[in-house]
Structures are given as structure tokens and as C-alpha cells.
Amino acid sequence: LTDGYVDYAKEIIAKRSIPDLRDGLKPVNRRILYAIKKNIKNDGFSKSVTLVGEVVKIHPHGDASVYGTLCSMTDGNGSLNVPFFATNGNFGRVYSSDTPSASRYTKAMLNKNADDMFYDMEACEMVPAEEGDGLEPAVLPVRYPICLINGTSGMAVSVATEIPCFNFHDVVNLTIKGLKNGFDSLKVPDDTILPDFPVGGILVRDDAELAKIMTVGKGRLKVRAKVDIQGKEILVREVPYGRTCEGIMKMIDTMDIYGISDVRNTQGFKSKALVTITCKNKKI
């Protein structure tokens, strides 16, 4: 029983749930990039259903999970600091619980960011594909620590990870400094870099927690929404990463806060705010 549990845990951890630090990707992300790069001519937008069809040839799970992951990797969704796909259509938004359009209606194509994931494929280890025939990369030869720039998360059997996003230039500069001077030379607080989420928000700085993140890889972050006050209205411009506009509205309605007369979802093209909170008067 113990041996079987360990084997199962390794299978789930390595082949489904936890990203590989070397390229910052879970197997489904890696297969999406590899299958589309290999089999789809990148001279224009392709229907998402076509892209998903190529991926499921080497991915053992359903097309719905592949499409959901593809959406999160696009510039239209906004989940990543460095997205890999340009888009045409509704791929959802990371700060909204509204679902993407069906894959037959949306289109996508690899952008220039994806080129850095395939920098030296001749040196890439290829392993038998888990689904179908042929080979797939064990890990992609990315040129920089993408797992820190895009962040990542995963939950498996008895283990989990949650890596926040950091600024591209901060990560690359710190990596160069570590390579030149030795990573043992990097010290806190001089070489501390701050999380930088694609959705924005305001990081409540806590030097003690940031030091923990930099030294032992574990700490707490507090991010608040960015708001402007105009008369009786509170305009939520940026939603903290991991939260949604609908979630904020539901929380306000549930708490029944005195002084708030209305809360509205005001997402839209060139909208002045994602969520608009109207107070009873300017003094609230």
C-alpha cells in the first residue's frame, strides 16, 4: 500500500500538477507550446479548436482542460507577465469569472515570447510521448528563469507550490549578478526583488516576509486593489491577483457595509473602472 501510494504521488506530482522549475511549465503547458510550435504554421491566427486538436494528440486529458490552460497563456487573458500567444476573440480575463468563448469562436497564434522557450532544441532531452506516438520534450530549453517571471502554482498529493510573479528585468538582472559573482554573494535586503503581478494592485510591503521569500522561498504577501475616489464613487482600477471583480462585488454585498449604496461591475472597453462602488455621501 505504501509503495503504491508513493508511485501514485510521484506520477501526479511529476506528470500533472507541479511545474518543473527548469522551464516553469506543467506538462499540459509544455505540450501546448511544443505541439503548436511543431505542427501549426505560424503565419497567422488559427482557430483555437484546431490548436487544441494538435495538443490532445500527445496529452492524455480532455480538450476542455487543454483549452482552459491555453486561455491562461494568452495576452488576451492577462494571467502572465510574459504571455506566449497573441489572440483574437474572448479568452476571458484573469480578474473576471466570466468564461472564455467556445474554442470554435476564438483564434490564437504563438507570439515572439514563445521563441525563447525553444532556444536550443538540439540539446533538449526528448522522451516518449505519454499519449500517442512519437516524442515530446522532457523540459523546454528556456533562456531565462520564466518560472519566476510568470509565477506558477500547483497542488498535488501532499505537496503544493505557489510562486508569485516578478518583474522580468529584476529577475534577469539578479540572475546575471548571481552568475557573475556567485549566488552565495546575493544578500537580503540589498538584492531583494519585489513581486510584480500582471494585473497590478498595490503590494503592502513587509520586509520580513519578503526576506523569507528570498531566502527560504516561503512567506506571505498582501496585495490590495488600486482605487481612486471621485466624489461619492470608489473606482476600483486594479484587482489583486487571485481575486475577481465578481468576487469583490459578492463580498461587499454579503458584508452589507453601512454607507455603500451600490456596487456595479463596470468592466468594458475604455471603462473608467473595473468595479464602481457608490457611497451614500462623500464623507463615508
Phi and psi in degrees as GROMACS dihedral restraints (atoms count N, CA, C in turn):
[ dihedral_restraints ]
;  ai    aj    ak    al  type     phi  dphi    fc
    3     4     5     6     1   -63.3    20    10
    4     5     6     7     1   -46.5    20    10
    6     7     8     9     1   -61.5    20    10
    7     8     9    10     1   -40.6    20    10
    9    10    11    12     1   -64.8    20    10
   10    11    12    13     1   -39.2    20    10
   12    13    14    15     1   -65.3    20    10
   13    14    15    16     1   -42.5    20    10
   15    16    17    18     1   -63.5    20    10
   16    17    18    19     1   -44.4    20    10
   18    19    20    21     1   -61.6    20    10
   19    20    21    22     1   -42.8    20    10
   21    22    23    24     1   -63.8    20    10
   22    23    24    25     1   -43.3    20    10
   24    25    26    27     1   -62.0    20    10
   25    26    27    28     1   -43.5    20    10
   27    28    29    30     1   -62.1    20    10
   28    29    30    31     1   -40.6    20    10
   30    31    32    33     1   -61.6    20    10
   31    32    33    34     1   -46.6    20    10
   33    34    35    36     1   -68.4    20    10
   34    35    36    37     1   -41.8    20    10
   36    37    38    39     1   -65.6    20    10
   37    38    39    40     1   -50.4    20    10
   39    40    41    42     1   -80.4    20    10
   40    41    42    43     1   -29.7    20    10
   42    43    44    45     1  -113.1    20    10
   43    44    45    46     1     5.4    20    10
   45    46    47    48     1  -147.2    20    10
   46    47    48    49     1   -51.3    20    10
   48    49    50    51     1  -101.9    20    10
   49    50    51    52     1   -37.1    20    10
   51    52    53    54     1  -104.6    20    10
   52    53    54    55     1   127.9    20    10
   54    55    56    57     1   -69.2    20    10
   55    56    57    58     1   153.7    20    10
   57    58    59    60     1   -85.9    20    10
   58    59    60    61     1   126.2    20    10
   60    61    62    63     1   -63.6    20    10
   61    62    63    64     1   -22.8    20    10
   63    64    65    66     1   -68.4    20    10
   64    65    66    67     1   -35.9    20    10
   66    67    68    69     1  -126.1    20    10
   67    68    69    70     1     3.7    20    10
   69    70    71    72     1    67.5    20    10
   70    71    72    73     1    19.3    20    10
   72    73    74    75     1  -119.4    20    10
   73    74    75    76     1   145.4    20    10
   75    76    77    78     1   -82.2    20    10
   76    77    78    79     1   163.8    20    10
   78    79    80    81     1   -54.1    20    10
   79    80    81    82     1   -39.9    20    10
   81    82    83    84     1   -66.7    20    10
   82    83    84    85     1   -39.3    20    10
   84    85    86    87     1   -62.5    20    10
   85    86    87    88     1   -44.0    20    10
   87    88    89    90     1   -63.5    20    10
   88    89    90    91     1   -42.1    20    10
   90    91    92    93     1   -68.6    20    10
   91    92    93    94     1   -35.1    20    10
   93    94    95    96     1   -60.5    20    10
   94    95    96    97     1   -49.9    20    10
   96    97    98    99     1   -63.3    20    10
   97    98    99   100     1   -46.2    20    10
   99   100   101   102     1   -67.5    20    10
  100   101   102   103     1   -47.4    20    10
  102   103   104   105     1   -64.1    20    10
  103   104   105   106     1   -40.6    20    10
  105   106   107   108     1   -73.3    20    10
  106   107   108   109     1   -40.0    20    10
  108   109   110   111     1   -61.9    20    10
  109   110   111   112     1   -39.6    20    10
  111   112   113   114     1   -78.4    20    10
  112   113   114   115     1   -38.0    20    10
  114   115   116   117     1  -112.6    20    10
  115   116   117   118     1   -13.5    20    10
  117   118   119   120     1  -110.7    20    10
  118   119   120   121     1   125.0    20    10
  120   121   122   123     1   -68.8    20    10
  121   122   123   124     1   123.0    20    10
  123   124   125   126     1   -93.7    20    10
  124   125   126   127     1    59.2    20    10
  126   127   128   129     1  -113.1    20    10
  127   128   129   130     1    14.4    20    10
  129   130   131   132     1   166.0    20    10
  130   131   132   133     1   177.7    20    10
  132   133   134   135     1   -69.4    20    10
  133   134   135   136     1   140.5    20    10
  135   136   137   138     1  -118.5    20    10
  136   137   138   139     1   150.4    20    10
  138   139   140   141     1   -61.3    20    10
  139   140   141   142     1   139.8    20    10
  141   142   143   144     1   -61.1    20    10
  142   143   144   145     1   -33.1    20    10
  144   145   146   147     1   -64.2    20    10
  145   146   147   148     1   -31.4    20    10
  147   148   149   150     1   -70.3    20    10
  148   149   150   151     1   -42.9    20    10
  150   151   152   153     1   -62.5    20    10
  151   152   153   154     1   -44.9    20    10
  153   154   155   156     1   -62.9    20    10
  154   155   156   157     1   -37.7    20    10
  156   157   158   159     1   -60.3    20    10
  157   158   159   160     1   -35.7    20    10
  159   160   161   162     1   -70.8    20    10
  160   161   162   163     1   -36.0    20    10
  162   163   164   165     1   -70.5    20    10
  163   164   165   166     1   -41.7    20    10
  165   166   167   168     1   -67.2    20    10
  166   167   168   169     1   -11.3    20    10
  168   169   170   171     1   -66.9    20    10
  169   170   171   172     1   -26.6    20    10
  171   172   173   174     1  -120.1    20    10
  172   173   174   175     1     2.1    20    10
  174   175   176   177     1  -114.4    20    10
  175   176   177   178     1   126.7    20    10
  177   178   179   180     1   -78.8    20    10
  178   179   180   181     1    -1.0    20    10
  180   181   182   183     1  -107.7    20    10
  181   182   183   184     1   175.6    20    10
  183   184   185   186     1   -72.0    20    10
  184   185   186   187     1   166.1    20    10
  186   187   188   189     1   -68.5    20    10
  187   188   189   190     1   -27.5    20    10
  189   190   191   192     1   -64.1    20    10
  190   191   192   193     1   -42.6    20    10
  192   193   194   195     1   -68.2    20    10
  193   194   195   196     1   -35.7    20    10
  195   196   197   198     1   -65.7    20    10
  196   197   198   199     1   -44.2    20    10
  198   199   200   201     1   -66.5    20    10
  199   200   201   202     1   -39.2    20    10
  201   202   203   204     1   -61.1    20    10
  202   203   204   205     1   -41.1    20    10
  204   205   206   207     1   -69.2    20    10
  205   206   207   208     1   -41.0    20    10
  207   208   209   210     1   -57.4    20    10
  208   209   210   211     1   -43.2    20    10
  210   211   212   213     1   -58.4    20    10
  211   212   213   214     1   -41.6    20    10
  213   214   215   216     1   -70.4    20    10
  214   215   216   217     1   -13.8    20    10
  216   217   218   219     1   -96.1    20    10
  217   218   219   220     1     5.1    20    10
  219   220   221   222     1   -99.8    20    10
  220   221   222   223     1   158.4    20    10
  222   223   224   225     1   -70.5    20    10
  223   224   225   226     1   -25.2    20    10
  225   226   227   228     1   -69.3    20    10
  226   227   228   229     1   -30.3    20    10
  228   229   230   231     1   -80.8    20    10
  229   230   231   232     1   -37.8    20    10
  231   232   233   234     1    81.8    20    10
  232   233   234   235     1    19.3    20    10
  234   235   236   237     1   -79.2    20    10
  235   236   237   238     1   -23.6    20    10
  237   238   239   240     1  -115.6    20    10
  238   239   240   241     1   144.5    20    10
  240   241   242   243     1   -66.0    20    10
  241   242   243   244     1   -35.9    20    10
  243   244   245   246     1  -121.7    20    10
  244   245   246   247     1    88.1    20    10
  246   247   248   249     1   -74.0    20    10
  247   248   249   250     1   158.3    20    10
  249   250   251   252     1  -107.8    20    10
  250   251   252   253     1    -9.3    20    10
  252   253   254   255     1  -130.2    20    10
  253   254   255   256     1   136.0    20    10
  255   256   257   258     1   -85.4    20    10
  256   257   258   259     1   151.6    20    10
  258   259   260   261     1  -132.6    20    10
  259   260   261   262     1   160.3    20    10
  261   262   263   264     1  -141.8    20    10
  262   263   264   265     1   106.5    20    10
  264   265   266   267     1   125.3    20    10
  265   266   267   268     1  -177.2    20    10
  267   268   269   270     1   -92.1    20    10
  268   269   270   271     1   105.6    20    10
  270   271   272   273     1  -103.0    20    10
  271   272   273   274     1    17.0    20    10
  273   274   275   276     1    76.9    20    10
  274   275   276   277     1   171.7    20    10
  276   277   278   279     1  -130.4    20    10
  277   278   279   280     1   143.2    20    10
  279   280   281   282     1   -63.4    20    10
  280   281   282   283     1   -26.8    20    10
  282   283   284   285     1   -93.9    20    10
  283   284   285   286     1    10.3    20    10
  285   286   287   288     1  -132.6    20    10
  286   287   288   289     1   148.4    20    10
  288   289   290   291     1   -89.6    20    10
  289   290   291   292     1    -0.4    20    10
  291   292   293   294     1   -63.0    20    10
  292   293   294   295     1   136.5    20    10
  294   295   296   297     1   -83.4    20    10
  295   296   297   298     1   153.8    20    10
  297   298   299   300     1   -64.7    20    10
  298   299   300   301     1   160.9    20    10
  300   301   302   303     1   -65.9    20    10
  301   302   303   304     1   160.5    20    10
  303   304   305   306     1   -60.0    20    10
  304   305   306   307     1   151.0    20    10
  306   307   308   309     1   -62.4    20    10
  307   308   309   310     1   -20.6    20    10
  309   310   311   312     1   -76.7    20    10
  310   311   312   313     1   -12.7    20    10
  312   313   314   315     1  -101.3    20    10
  313   314   315   316     1   -18.2    20    10
  315   316   317   318     1  -104.4    20    10
  316   317   318   319     1   158.7    20    10
  318   319   320   321     1  -133.9    20    10
  319   320   321   322     1   152.6    20    10
  321   322   323   324     1  -153.7    20    10
  322   323   324   325     1   164.3    20    10
  324   325   326   327     1  -155.3    20    10
  325   326   327   328     1   150.8    20    10
  327   328   329   330     1   -62.1    20    10
  328   329   330   331     1   138.3    20    10
  330   331   332   333     1  -101.7    20    10
  331   332   333   334     1  -175.1    20    10
  333   334   335   336     1   -66.8    20    10
  334   335   336   337     1   -25.4    20    10
  336   337   338   339     1   -59.7    20    10
  337   338   339   340     1   -33.4    20    10
  339   340   341   342     1   -66.2    20    10
  340   341   342   343     1   -24.6    20    10
  342   343   344   345     1   -60.0    20    10
  343   344   345   346     1   -32.5    20    10
  345   346   347   348     1   -70.9    20    10
  346   347   348   349     1   -13.1    20    10
  348   349   350   351     1   -84.0    20    10
  349   350   351   352     1   -12.8    20    10
  351   352   353   354     1  -123.4    20    10
  352   353   354   355     1    37.9    20    10
  354   355   356   357     1   -63.7    20    10
  355   356   357   358     1   -39.7    20    10
  357   358   359   360     1  -142.1    20    10
  358   359   360   361     1    70.0    20    10
  360   361   362   363     1   -68.3    20    10
  361   362   363   364     1   -21.2    20    10
  363   364   365   366     1   -64.1    20    10
  364   365   366   367     1   -27.9    20    10
  366   367   368   369     1   -95.8    20    10
  367   368   369   370     1     3.7    20    10
  369   370   371   372     1   -79.8    20    10
  370   371   372   373     1   133.0    20    10
  372   373   374   375     1   -75.2    20    10
  373   374   375   376     1   125.7    20    10
  375   376   377   378     1  -107.3    20    10
  376   377   378   379     1   137.3    20    10
  378   379   380   381     1  -126.5    20    10
  379   380   381   382     1   159.9    20    10
  381   382   383   384     1   -57.8    20    10
  382   383   384   385     1   135.1    20    10
  384   385   386   387     1   -63.6    20    10
  385   386   387   388     1   140.6    20    10
  387   388   389   390     1   -67.8    20    10
  388   389   390   391     1   -30.4    20    10
  390   391   392   393     1  -126.2    20    10
  391   392   393   394     1   136.1    20    10
  393   394   395   396     1    77.7    20    10
  394   395   396   397     1  -165.2    20    10
  396   397   398   399     1   -99.6    20    10
  397   398   399   400     1   169.1    20    10
  399   400   401   402     1    90.6    20    10
  400   401   402   403     1  -164.5    20    10
  402   403   404   405     1  -121.2    20    10
  403   404   405   406     1   160.7    20    10
  405   406   407   408     1  -141.4    20    10
  406   407   408   409     1   155.9    20    10
  408   409   410   411     1   -70.7    20    10
  409   410   411   412     1   137.1    20    10
  411   412   413   414     1   -68.0    20    10
  412   413   414   415     1   -36.3    20    10
  414   415   416   417     1  -157.8    20    10
  415   416   417   418     1   142.0    20    10
  417   418   419   420     1   -83.1    20    10
  418   419   420   421     1   144.6    20    10
  420   421   422   423     1   -83.4    20    10
  421   422   423   424     1    67.2    20    10
  423   424   425   426     1   -67.8    20    10
  424   425   426   427     1   150.7    20    10
  426   427   428   429     1   -86.6    20    10
  427   428   429   430     1   -14.5    20    10
  429   430   431   432     1  -149.4    20    10
  430   431   432   433     1   167.9    20    10
  432   433   434   435     1   -72.1    20    10
  433   434   435   436     1    76.0    20    10
  435   436   437   438     1   -63.7    20    10
  436   437   438   439     1   -25.6    20    10
  438   439   440   441     1   -64.7    20    10
  439   440   441   442     1   -28.0    20    10
  441   442   443   444     1   -84.4    20    10
  442   443   444   445     1   -32.7    20    10
  444   445   446   447     1   -75.9    20    10
  445   446   447   448     1   -43.3    20    10
  447   448   449   450     1   -91.5    20    10
  448   449   450   451     1   -15.0    20    10
  450   451   452   453     1    68.2    20    10
  451   452   453   454     1   170.5    20    10
  453   454   455   456     1  -168.5    20    10
  454   455   456   457     1   163.0    20    10
  456   457   458   459     1  -150.6    20    10
  457   458   459   460     1   157.4    20    10
  459   460   461   462     1  -170.8    20    10
  460   461   462   463     1   150.9    20    10
  462   463   464   465     1  -137.1    20    10
  463   464   465   466     1   126.2    20    10
  465   466   467   468     1  -133.8    20    10
  466   467   468   469     1  -157.7    20    10
  468   469   470   471     1   -75.2    20    10
  469   470   471   472     1   108.5    20    10
  471   472   473   474     1    70.8    20    10
  472   473   474   475     1    -0.3    20    10
  474   475   476   477     1  -136.5    20    10
  475   476   477   478     1   155.9    20    10
  477   478   479   480     1  -154.5    20    10
  478   479   480   481     1   160.5    20    10
  480   481   482   483     1  -143.8    20    10
  481   482   483   484     1   148.8    20    10
  483   484   485   486     1  -147.6    20    10
  484   485   486   487     1    99.1    20    10
  486   487   488   489     1  -104.9    20    10
  487   488   489   490     1   121.0    20    10
  489   490   491   492     1   -73.5    20    10
  490   491   492   493     1   165.2    20    10
  492   493   494   495     1   -81.3    20    10
  493   494   495   496     1   144.8    20    10
  495   496   497   498     1  -125.9    20    10
  496   497   498   499     1   161.2    20    10
  498   499   500   501     1   -64.7    20    10
  499   500   501   502     1   135.9    20    10
  501   502   503   504     1   -54.6    20    10
  502   503   504   505     1   -51.1    20    10
  504   505   506   507     1   -66.6    20    10
  505   506   507   508     1   -37.9    20    10
  507   508   509   510     1   -61.2    20    10
  508   509   510   511     1   -45.1    20    10
  510   511   512   513     1   -65.7    20    10
  511   512   513   514     1   -46.2    20    10
  513   514   515   516     1   -65.1    20    10
  514   515   516   517     1   -43.7    20    10
  516   517   518   519     1   -63.7    20    10
  517   518   519   520     1   -39.7    20    10
  519   520   521   522     1   -68.1    20    10
  520   521   522   523     1   -36.9    20    10
  522   523   524   525     1   -64.5    20    10
  523   524   525   526     1   -44.1    20    10
  525   526   527   528     1   -61.7    20    10
  526   527   528   529     1   -42.9    20    10
  528   529   530   531     1   -63.0    20    10
  529   530   531   532     1   -40.2    20    10
  531   532   533   534     1   -67.0    20    10
  532   533   534   535     1   -37.9    20    10
  534   535   536   537     1   -68.4    20    10
  535   536   537   538     1   -36.3    20    10
  537   538   539   540     1   -75.5    20    10
  538   539   540   541     1   -44.5    20    10
  540   541   542   543     1  -105.5    20    10
  541   542   543   544     1    -5.5    20    10
  543   544   545   546     1    93.4    20    10
  544   545   546   547     1   134.5    20    10
  546   547   548   549     1   -69.3    20    10
  547   548   549   550     1   -19.4    20    10
  549   550   551   552     1   -68.5    20    10
  550   551   552   553     1   -18.6    20    10
  552   553   554   555     1   -79.2    20    10
  553   554   555   556     1   -14.9    20    10
  555   556   557   558     1   -74.1    20    10
  556   557   558   559     1   129.1    20    10
  558   559   560   561     1  -128.6    20    10
  559   560   561   562     1   152.6    20    10
  561   562   563   564     1   -97.6    20    10
  562   563   564   565     1   134.3    20    10
  564   565   566   567     1   -97.2    20    10
  565   566   567   568     1    -2.5    20    10
  567   568   569   570     1   -58.3    20    10
  568   569   570   571     1   -37.2    20    10
  570   571   572   573     1  -106.8    20    10
  571   572   573   574     1    18.9    20    10
  573   574   575   576     1   -71.6    20    10
  574   575   576   577     1   133.0    20    10
  576   577   578   579     1  -114.7    20    10
  577   578   579   580     1   150.2    20    10
  579   580   581   582     1   -99.8    20    10
  580   581   582   583     1   144.3    20    10
  582   583   584   585     1   -57.0    20    10
  583   584   585   586     1   146.8    20    10
  585   586   587   588     1  -141.7    20    10
  586   587   588   589     1    97.0    20    10
  588   589   590   591     1   -86.6    20    10
  589   590   591   592     1   145.4    20    10
  591   592   593   594     1   -64.8    20    10
  592   593   594   595     1   -24.8    20    10
  594   595   596   597     1   -86.4    20    10
  595   596   597   598     1    -7.0    20    10
  597   598   599   600     1    88.2    20    10
  598   599   600   601     1  -136.6    20    10
  600   601   602   603     1    89.6    20    10
  601   602   603   604     1   174.9    20    10
  603   604   605   606     1  -116.7    20    10
  604   605   606   607     1   120.5    20    10
  606   607   608   609     1   -81.2    20    10
  607   608   609   610     1   123.1    20    10
  609   610   611   612     1   -81.3    20    10
  610   611   612   613     1   104.9    20    10
  612   613   614   615     1   -69.8    20    10
  613   614   615   616     1   129.8    20    10
  615   616   617   618     1  -134.0    20    10
  616   617   618   619     1   100.0    20    10
  618   619   620   621     1   -60.2    20    10
  619   620   621   622     1   -34.2    20    10
  621   622   623   624     1   -65.8    20    10
  622   623   624   625     1   -42.9    20    10
  624   625   626   627     1   -71.2    20    10
  625   626   627   628     1   -37.1    20    10
  627   628   629   630     1   -64.1    20    10
  628   629   630   631     1   -37.7    20    10
  630   631   632   633     1   -64.2    20    10
  631   632   633   634     1   -39.2    20    10
  633   634   635   636     1   -62.9    20    10
  634   635   636   637     1   -42.9    20    10
  636   637   638   639     1   -61.8    20    10
  637   638   639   640     1   -41.4    20    10
  639   640   641   642     1   -73.1    20    10
  640   641   642   643     1   -31.6    20    10
  642   643   644   645     1   -97.1    20    10
  643   644   645   646     1   -41.8    20    10
  645   646   647   648     1  -117.8    20    10
  646   647   648   649     1    -3.5    20    10
  648   649   650   651     1    78.2    20    10
  649   650   651   652     1    16.3    20    10
  651   652   653   654     1  -143.5    20    10
  652   653   654   655     1   125.8    20    10
  654   655   656   657     1  -172.8    20    10
  655   656   657   658     1   175.1    20    10
  657   658   659   660     1  -107.1    20    10
  658   659   660   661     1   143.2    20    10
  660   661   662   663     1  -122.7    20    10
  661   662   663   664     1   140.7    20    10
  663   664   665   666     1  -121.8    20    10
  664   665   666   667     1   120.1    20    10
  666   667   668   669     1  -122.7    20    10
  667   668   669   670     1   131.4    20    10
  669   670   671   672     1  -110.2    20    10
  670   671   672   673     1   157.6    20    10
  672   673   674   675     1   -67.6    20    10
  673   674   675   676     1   149.0    20    10
  675   676   677   678     1   -93.9    20    10
  676   677   678   679     1   123.4    20    10
  678   679   680   681     1  -129.5    20    10
  679   680   681   682     1   155.8    20    10
  681   682   683   684     1  -123.5    20    10
  682   683   684   685     1   147.2    20    10
  684   685   686   687     1  -111.0    20    10
  685   686   687   688     1   122.8    20    10
  687   688   689   690     1  -129.1    20    10
  688   689   690   691     1   103.0    20    10
  690   691   692   693     1    63.8    20    10
  691   692   693   694     1  -122.1    20    10
  693   694   695   696     1   -92.1    20    10
  694   695   696   697     1     4.0    20    10
  696   697   698   699     1  -106.8    20    10
  697   698   699   700     1   137.7    20    10
  699   700   701   702     1  -104.3    20    10
  700   701   702   703     1   115.3    20    10
  702   703   704   705     1   -99.3    20    10
  703   704   705   706     1   114.5    20    10
  705   706   707   708     1   -84.7    20    10
  706   707   708   709     1   105.8    20    10
  708   709   710   711     1   -84.5    20    10
  709   710   711   712     1   -39.6    20    10
  711   712   713   714     1  -133.7    20    10
  712   713   714   715     1   134.8    20    10
  714   715   716   717     1  -100.8    20    10
  715   716   717   718     1   135.0    20    10
  717   718   719   720     1   -57.2    20    10
  718   719   720   721     1   145.4    20    10
  720   721   722   723     1   -59.9    20    10
  721   722   723   724     1   132.9    20    10
  723   724   725   726     1    94.8    20    10
  724   725   726   727     1    -9.3    20    10
  726   727   728   729     1  -108.8    20    10
  727   728   729   730     1   163.1    20    10
  729   730   731   732     1  -127.9    20    10
  730   731   732   733     1   159.8    20    10
  732   733   734   735     1   -59.7    20    10
  733   734   735   736     1   -43.2    20    10
  735   736   737   738     1   -64.9    20    10
  736   737   738   739     1   -36.0    20    10
  738   739   740   741     1   -65.5    20    10
  739   740   741   742     1   -40.1    20    10
  741   742   743   744     1   -64.6    20    10
  742   743   744   745     1   -43.6    20    10
  744   745   746   747     1   -62.7    20    10
  745   746   747   748     1   -43.0    20    10
  747   748   749   750     1   -63.9    20    10
  748   749   750   751     1   -39.9    20    10
  750   751   752   753     1   -63.6    20    10
  751   752   753   754     1   -42.0    20    10
  753   754   755   756     1   -65.2    20    10
  754   755   756   757     1   -42.6    20    10
  756   757   758   759     1   -64.1    20    10
  757   758   759   760     1   -40.7    20    10
  759   760   761   762     1   -66.8    20    10
  760   761   762   763     1   -39.2    20    10
  762   763   764   765     1   -75.4    20    10
  763   764   765   766     1   -20.3    20    10
  765   766   767   768     1    50.4    20    10
  766   767   768   769     1    59.1    20    10
  768   769   770   771     1   -71.9    20    10
  769   770   771   772     1   128.1    20    10
  771   772   773   774     1   -64.0    20    10
  772   773   774   775     1   134.6    20    10
  774   775   776   777     1   102.0    20    10
  775   776   777   778     1   -16.5    20    10
  777   778   779   780     1   -96.8    20    10
  778   779   780   781     1   121.4    20    10
  780   781   782   783     1   -96.2    20    10
  781   782   783   784     1   -23.8    20    10
  783   784   785   786     1  -162.0    20    10
  784   785   786   787     1   149.1    20    10
  786   787   788   789     1  -138.6    20    10
  787   788   789   790     1   130.9    20    10
  789   790   791   792     1  -132.4    20    10
  790   791   792   793     1   146.5    20    10
  792   793   794   795     1   -83.3    20    10
  793   794   795   796     1   113.8    20    10
  795   796   797   798     1  -118.4    20    10
  796   797   798   799     1    31.5    20    10
  798   799   800   801     1   -64.7    20    10
  799   800   801   802     1   149.3    20    10
  801   802   803   804     1   159.7    20    10
  802   803   804   805     1   171.8    20    10
  804   805   806   807     1   -63.6    20    10
  805   806   807   808     1   121.2    20    10
  807   808   809   810     1    58.3    20    10
  808   809   810   811     1    30.1    20    10
  810   811   812   813     1   -72.0    20    10
  811   812   813   814     1   153.3    20    10
  813   814   815   816     1   -80.0    20    10
  814   815   816   817     1   -15.5    20    10
  816   817   818   819     1  -161.2    20    10
  817   818   819   820     1   157.2    20    10
  819   820   821   822     1   -79.6    20    10
  820   821   822   823     1   -40.7    20    10
  822   823   824   825     1  -133.2    20    10
  823   824   825   826     1   135.3    20    10
  825   826   827   828     1  -115.7    20    10
  826   827   828   829     1   121.6    20    10
  828   829   830   831     1  -108.0    20    10
  829   830   831   832     1   122.3    20    10
  831   832   833   834     1  -104.4    20    10
  832   833   834   835     1   125.8    20    10
  834   835   836   837     1   -96.4    20    10
  835   836   837   838     1   162.8    20    10
  837   838   839   840     1   -70.4    20    10
  838   839   840   841     1   -31.3    20    10
  840   841   842   843     1  -154.7    20    10
  841   842   843   844     1   173.3    20    10
  843   844   845   846     1   -72.1    20    10
  844   845   846   847     1   -16.5    20    10
  846   847   848   849     1   -86.0    20    10
  847   848   849   850     1   -11.6    20    10
